[in-house]
Amino acid sequence: MVRFSIFGIPVQVQPFFWITLVIIGGALQATSAAAIFQIGLFVIAGFISILVHELGHALTARRFGAYSEITLQAFGGYAAYSGVRLTRPQSFLVTAAGPAVQILLGIMVYLALRSLPELSHDARYFLGTLVWISIAWAVLNLLPILPLDGGQMLNAALGPERLKVTLWITIIVAVLVGLLLLLTTHSILFPLFLGMFGWQAYQVLRQNR
């Protein structure tokens, strides 16, 4: 396990974080040294983008007086905070900060990519991948589905007394987006995750009855 600190925020990176990035990067189809090198670039881009996302959460929580730490794990990561009880507006801002800074990173790298024409193929692949991961990851996280950031923001906006509304929105959006991704991308990975989130919301809904 890799451990380090950035901006005073402790970070730990679990082994499965690297493994899942390698798989998503195309390890199962890599048949040449060039393809393996590009997987390495994909992993670095994914690490930077996801770390920036979690730093958005952690640094904003610290701004409100919380102690923050980051864990990068399989298929993503999370920023944990303790020491203070955040208000609903503060919780909303802490959650929104992650995808916001990640989208900002994607836009900045995209603008840099357009203004730097004399780049090698590998450099363009790396920067393009960093843009794609940053935008796609942020957009996916903004879906109003618990436990994604969008679901957490919706929950903070509606409040605990409207949890059932948040859960029903989670179930409906998870099913619709999952089916859309399955039909358009023919990939089972993200639809499987969305289906799991929808099922978890359904179980919580049944318990709250």
C-alpha positions in Angstrom: 0.0 0.0 0.0 1.3 3.4 -1.0 1.1 6.2 1.6 2.0 9.9 1.3 0.7 13.4 2.1 -0.3 16.2 -0.2 -1.2 19.7 1.1 -1.2 18.2 4.6 -3.8 15.6 3.6 -2.8 11.9 4.3 -3.4 9.7 1.3 -3.3 5.9 1.1 -3.5 4.0 -2.2 -4.7 0.4 -2.0 -3.3 -2.2 -4.4 -6.7 -2.8 -6.0 -6.8 0.8 -7.1 -3.9 0.2 -9.5 -5.3 -3.2 -10.6 -8.7 -1.9 -11.6 -7.1 1.1 -13.5 -4.9 -1.4 -15.4 -8.0 -3.5 -16.3 -10.1 -0.4 -17.3 -7.1 0.8 -19.3 -7.2 -2.2 -21.6 -4.9 -4.7 -20.1 -6.9 -7.7 -21.4 -6.4 -6.5 -25.0 -2.8 -5.3 -24.7 -0.7 -7.3 -27.2 2.3 -5.1 -27.7 4.9 -3.0 -25.8 3.3 0.2 -27.1 -0.1 -0.9 -25.8 1.3 -1.8 -22.4 3.1 1.6 -22.3 -0.3 3.4 -23.0 -1.9 1.4 -20.2 0.8 2.9 -17.9 -0.1 6.4 -19.2 -3.8 5.6 -18.5 -3.0 4.6 -15.0 -1.0 7.7 -14.3 -3.8 9.9 -15.8 -6.4 8.1 -13.7 -4.4 8.4 -10.6 -3.9 12.2 -11.1 -7.6 12.8 -12.0 -9.1 10.8 -9.1 -6.7 12.2 -6.6 -7.6 15.8 -7.7 -11.3 14.8 -7.3 -10.8 13.6 -3.7 -8.6 16.5 -2.9 -11.5 18.8 -3.8 -13.6 17.0 -1.1 -10.8 16.9 1.5 -9.6 20.4 1.2 -13.1 21.8 1.3 -13.9 19.8 4.4 -10.7 21.0 6.0 -11.8 24.6 5.1 -14.8 24.0 7.4 -12.6 22.8 10.2 -12.6 19.0 9.6 -9.7 16.6 9.7 -9.5 15.0 6.3 -7.8 12.0 4.7 -8.0 10.3 1.4 -8.2 6.6 0.4 -7.9 5.5 -3.2 -9.4 2.0 -3.6 -10.8 -0.3 -6.3 -12.8 1.7 -8.9 -12.3 5.1 -7.2 -11.7 6.5 -3.8 -13.2 8.5 -1.0 -12.3 11.4 1.3 -13.1 10.9 5.0 -13.4 13.7 7.4 -14.0 14.0 11.2 -13.9 16.4 14.1 -16.8 18.6 13.1 -20.5 18.2 12.3 -21.1 19.8 8.9 -24.3 21.6 8.1 -26.4 20.6 5.1 -25.1 23.5 3.0 -21.5 22.7 4.0 -22.0 19.0 3.2 -23.4 20.0 -0.2 -20.3 22.2 -0.9 -17.9 19.5 0.3 -19.5 17.0 -2.0 -19.8 19.3 -5.0 -16.1 20.4 -4.7 -14.8 17.0 -5.9 -16.4 16.9 -9.4 -16.1 20.7 -9.7 -12.3 20.7 -9.4 -12.1 17.6 -11.6 -14.1 19.2 -14.4 -11.9 22.3 -14.0 -8.8 20.1 -14.4 -10.3 18.5 -17.5 -11.0 21.9 -19.1 -7.5 23.3 -18.3 -5.8 20.2 -19.7 -8.0 20.4 -22.8 -7.1 24.0 -23.4 -3.4 23.2 -22.9 -3.8 20.3 -25.4 -5.2 22.6 -28.0 -2.5 25.2 -27.5 0.4 22.8 -27.7 0.5 21.3 -31.2 4.0 20.0 -31.2 3.4 17.1 -28.9 4.3 13.4 -29.4 1.7 10.8 -29.9 2.1 9.5 -26.4 2.0 12.9 -24.8 -1.3 13.6 -26.7 -2.7 10.3 -25.6 -1.8 11.0 -22.0 -3.3 14.5 -22.0 -6.4 13.3 -23.9 -6.9 10.5 -21.5 -6.5 12.9 -18.5 -9.3 15.1 -20.1 -11.6 12.1 -20.8 -11.2 10.6 -17.3 -11.7 13.9 -15.6 -14.9 14.9 -17.5 -16.4 11.4 -17.6 -15.6 10.6 -14.0 -17.1 13.9 -12.8 -20.2 13.6 -14.9 -20.8 10.0 -13.7 -20.4 11.1 -10.1 -22.9 13.9 -10.6 -25.7 11.5 -11.4 -28.4 11.8 -8.7 -27.7 8.3 -7.4 -26.6 7.3 -3.9 -23.8 6.9 -3.0 -22.4 8.9 -5.9 -21.6 12.6 -5.3 -24.8 13.6 -7.2 -26.9 11.5 -4.8 -25.1 12.9 -1.8 -25.8 16.4 -3.0 -29.4 15.6 -3.7 -29.7 14.2 -0.2 -28.1 17.3 1.3 -30.4 19.5 -0.7 -33.6 17.6 0.2 -32.7 16.8 3.8 -33.1 13.5 5.8 -36.9 14.0 6.0 -37.1 13.5 2.2 -34.8 10.5 2.1 -37.5 8.4 0.4 -37.6 10.8 -2.5 -33.8 10.6 -2.8 -34.0 6.8 -2.8 -36.7 6.7 -5.4 -34.7 9.1 -7.7 -31.7 6.9 -7.1 -33.5 3.7 -8.2 -35.1 5.3 -11.3 -32.0 7.1 -12.5 -29.8 4.0 -11.9 -32.1 1.8 -13.9 -32.5 4.2 -16.8 -28.8 5.2 -17.1 -27.7 1.6 -16.6 -29.9 0.4 -19.4 -28.8 3.3 -21.6 -25.1 2.5 -21.0 -25.7 -1.2 -21.6 -27.4 -0.6 -25.0 -24.9 2.0 -26.2 -21.6 0.8 -24.9 -22.3 -3.0 -24.7 -20.2 -2.9 -21.5 -21.5 -4.6 -18.3 -19.2 -2.9 -15.8 -20.8 0.4 -15.1 -24.4 -0.9 -15.6 -23.5 -3.5 -13.0 -22.4 -0.9 -10.5 -25.5 1.2 -11.2 -27.7 -1.8 -10.7 -26.0 -2.5 -7.4 -26.6 1.1 -6.3 -30.3 0.9 -7.3 -30.7 -2.4 -5.4 -29.0 -0.9 -2.3 -31.4 2.1 -2.4 -34.4 -0.3 -2.8 -33.2 -2.3 0.3 -32.9 1.0 2.4 -36.4 2.0 1.1 -37.9 -1.3 2.3 -36.2 -0.9 5.7 -37.6 2.7 6.1 -41.1 1.4 5.5 
